[in-house]
Every structure is written in C-alpha cells, then in structure tokens.
Amino acid sequence: MRRVGFLTSGGDCQALNAAMRGVVKCLANSGEEFEFYGFLNGYMGLIAGNFRILAAKEFSGILTRGGTILGSSRMPFKQIREPDEEGRDKVESMKQTYHKLQLDCLVVLGGNGSQKTANLLRKEGLNIVSLPKTIDNDLWGTEMTFGFQSAVDIATNVIDCIHTTADSHGRVFIIEIMGHKAGWLALNAGMAGGADIILLPEIPYDIKKVVAKIEERAKKGSRFTIIAVAEGALSKEEADMKKKDLEAKRKKEGYTSASYEVAQEIEKKTGMEVRVTVPGHMQRGGAPDAYDRVFASRLGAEAGQLILKEKYGYMVAYQNREIVKMPLDEIAGKLKTIPKDASIIKEAKMLGVSFGD
Ligand code: F6P
C-alpha cells in the first residue's frame, strides 16, 4: 500500500479538481493499492496535520467542478521559515506530518510561490510531484498552466458584454484583467475580445500614445474604445520607480491600480466618458472550460505515472504539445513573463492593437 498526499495551494483556479481526479484515476487504474490523504487549505493543512483520508471514489464526479475540494490558502514563500502563530517551525512541522503519516509522496498543485515551497520540501528529503496551476500562466518551464484558458474565456466574455454597451453609449471602457506581474491573461483576452488598446506589465505605456489611439479611432468614426488593462500595468514613469515609491504614489493619488489612473487621464485629455469594469475573482471562478478539463486530466495522468515509477522532484509541464517533466529545482522561483519580442505582440500590432508604447 502506498500513501499519497495532496494539497492545493495559493489562489485557486478552475480545473484543480480535474487535475487531482486525473492523478487518482491513473493510480487507481494501475492495479496497485493506494491510500489518499487530502491536506486542507494548502500548506497550512500540512503544517497543522489537518487532513482527510479520501477514498478514490471521492475524486469522481469532480471533473467539472470549479474551486478545490481541499480548500486553499496563500502561504508566502518568504514567510515559510518564520514560525507560525503557534510558534511552530513550518518546514519542520510539514516534514513531521509527512513522516508521521508515512507518506510515499506529496502531490502539490500550485503556482509560483507554491512550487518554490515544493522545491524546498524536496530539498528537505520529501518525495514531491507537482502540477502547474494558475490563471496567470506565468510559471517557468511550461507553456501552459491549467486555469488559464478558462480565465481567458471569462475575461473575453466580459469584454464581449462591454463592447455592446460601450458602442451604445459611445464611451471608452477599461476592463481590468488579473495578472500583477505577467500580462498573458490580459493579452489573450484582449485579443480574443477585440480590444483596441492592451496595457501590460511587460510593456510600460505612455499615456499620450493611449490618448492618440483613442483620438485616431474617434477621427475614423468609432464611437467607443475598449482597453484591456492588466492589474499590474505600469506607465513608463512608474516602471522606473521602486516598488515602495510606486505604492506611495498610488496611495497619494488614490488609485488602487493603473486602470483608474488611465481612466482619469483619458477623461481629462479627451473629454470622453470613461468607465472601468473589474471582473476580479470571477476570472478564477466557475467550472473549467473544455480545454482545461482535458489539459488538467492529461497532466494528472502523467503525474500519476511519475508516482507509479517513483520519479520524484518534478513538475509536470507542457512543451511543444507534449506533457513533459521538469525538475523542480530548474523551474522553482522563475517567472514566465511575455518576452519583449514575442510574435503575438507583433501580430497584435499588425492588427492595429496599441500597447501604448
Ligand atoms: O492566483 C493568481 C491571481 O488570481 C492573480 O491574477 C491576482 O493578482 C491574485 O491572484 C489575486 O489574489 P487574491 O485572491 O489573494 O486576491
């Protein structure tokens, strides 16, 4: 009998359940015997020894279910070595839980910070297999993360809805799309929704260029403009600032993100009516789309294979249309942002999209 632990860590996303189901189905179909332990609320469950023993059948019927049946929480990597509220050494506590339950392996479904912690636990001697989750698609070593395509669908739907009302009222609309450090979601939803301007953390904008694009459209007879703004978009001036100076600037000006700053500047400079729409956590919610169901199931099956072969210390990843395994040590802590010379940026520009640069 082998014992496998599961945890889902960080911001949730669609297809977490589909991915766990994939791992369990693969293991259950192998003919070998397994016992499954689900740690509740991410690494917190592993630290506190808060878990449930789950039968394989409890992972059935969850392919289409959003969120995570285990619950999740954020546990910033920089705090992992600090004692928790009860004075426990978090890393030691996690190791103790793992050994006390005599686990053979821990399956971690997580984004950037969670992969870093997974790698730390690997270095501490635990057997780890991880899966790439996040709507931000910003994990190094994989071309795709599950959750991303579902979030693109939702954000695109928002832009589609905004399009009709923007047209009726002849307004400029800003749709703020999740993604603090990487703009993959804003870029893809922006293109899918036919946004005229897309502002990304990777391409600092010049407000004059943004205004010029709106005026050019107005001159050509367009009554409205759609702008997709990533949460982490920055002006050229802001991009040169230190993080704490930027935070102080935004606080002083009363803006929580670039969207509101851009909105006010456009209103001032063009006299047009501007509205901001923030779909927020809706982008992480609801059922996974068909792509994510298939993708997460494939990742789950391949993660199951790694467990069967006792190949630990890897994240299952997507490269060149294949599911591959990437050493955790190679991918942990690295962010995948949009490269400056990405062809998708060039193609969007060919279509007339402005990035405000
Ligand atoms: O999980 C990724 C993400 O959704 C980012 O796109 C977003 O900036 C952040 O999480 C929001 O975090 P929280 O759920 O903690 O508000």
Residues whose N, C-alpha, C, O or C-beta is under 5 A from the ligand:
A	BS01	F6P	G11 D12 D136 M178 G179 H180
